Amino acid sequence: MEMEQQATFTQVTLEDESAHAFDSTVARIWRVFWILLIVTLVEIALATVHYFFGVPPVLLRNVIFLSLTLVKAFYIVAEFMHLRHEVKNLILSIMIPLLLFIWFITAFLTDGNSWRMDRERRAVQVEQVTPAP
Amino acid sequence: MSTLTSTQKVNWKGGVSPYNVSYGKLMMWFFLMSDAFTFGAFLISYGTTRLSASYWPDPNEVFDKAPFINAKLPLVFVSIMTFILIMSSVTMVLAVHAGHLRKRKEVAKWLSLTILGGILFLSCQAYEWTHLIEGGTTISHNMFGPIVNGHHTPGPAAFGSFFFTITGFHGGHVFSGVLINTIVLINVLKGTYDKRGHYEMVEKVGLYWHFVDLVWVFVFTCFYLL
């Protein structure tokens, strides 16, 4: 039964693939490759420019880095892992749990940041209490 | 009724998979989702610790060496590693594609190249680790602190522990990926999947391999760029 089912799935994929021309799938794969490569090169160029010239400012640079990372992640998951072409149920079952990351990241990074601010505030207070000789 | 519906209509009444994928592929997806949370937890704890420190080493200063070249080259070597991993992901997709068309020799060719890419990546990582460890960076000590009176001071110990733990855990995934790919390659060469009538196993290891590439995208950003 299970074997039969698996064979049917492959049959469907096989028909799917032959419906497109052979070349179009391969062309799509290479297109994604070029996107990933160019985005990575842009990231490295940005890092180099920032290292030598100090522009753009750190915050803007980091926002650009994180956005480009998400672009790369999208192409890998959607095209290489084929998720974009699966049924909606599967896409939602995988993506919805990952929404937990939004709160996960927000809560923890805020926590880390408040630790640093607390520590720096204490350091300032200590300096004020005992002035350097 | 029991025929598999294409993308839109979905049957929840039993007898067919409402996800339109086999049990094995679905479980691989769920495993990868759980693995994403493992790596996510690692990277978020790294971010939290880094944000809570008032000083953190600049990656351009830490990762500035490449083999055979005696000059400061920030990020050059790790860019090559990233390129190798992206490239091996492409050859993996091409192997999966050849599997759909049931071209045994093509699958074997692309899968071999993927394995080669994995081994190359691991070798690069071995070089990078060796270089760092010889320079005095361990999980408990490093010399990437602020420069005081012209001398390097010890940096935050967490830098080394997070770096070696997370890249090590990723490297472990690459290593097991290489092993699994090798097993699948042997089966391809033996004709196991021709007998079975489909190359779905190549798709499953392909999913795993792309996930490893995906994790590297995030590790690259968090450790080398930010």
Interface residues (C-beta under 8 A of the other chain):
Chain A: E2 Q5 Q6 A7 T8 F9 T10 V12 T13 L14 E17 F22 T25 V26 I29 W30 V32 F33 L36 L37 T40 E43 I44 A47 T48 Y51 N62 F65 L66 T69 K72 A73 I76 V77 E79 F80 M81 H85 E86 V87 K88 N89 L90 S93 I94 P97 L98 L100 F101 F104 I105 F108 L109 D111 G112 N113 W115 R116 R119 E120
Chain B: L4 S6 T7 Q8 V10 V16 S17 P18 Y19 N20 V21 S22 Y23 G24 L26 W29 M33 A36 F37 G40 A41 I44 S45 G47 T48 T49 R50 L51 S52 A53 S54 N60 P74 L75 S79 T82 F83 I86 M87 S89 V90 M92 V93 L94 H97 H100 L101 R102 G197 H198 Y199 E200 G206 L207 H210 F211 D213 L214 V217 F218 F220 T221 Y224 L225 L226
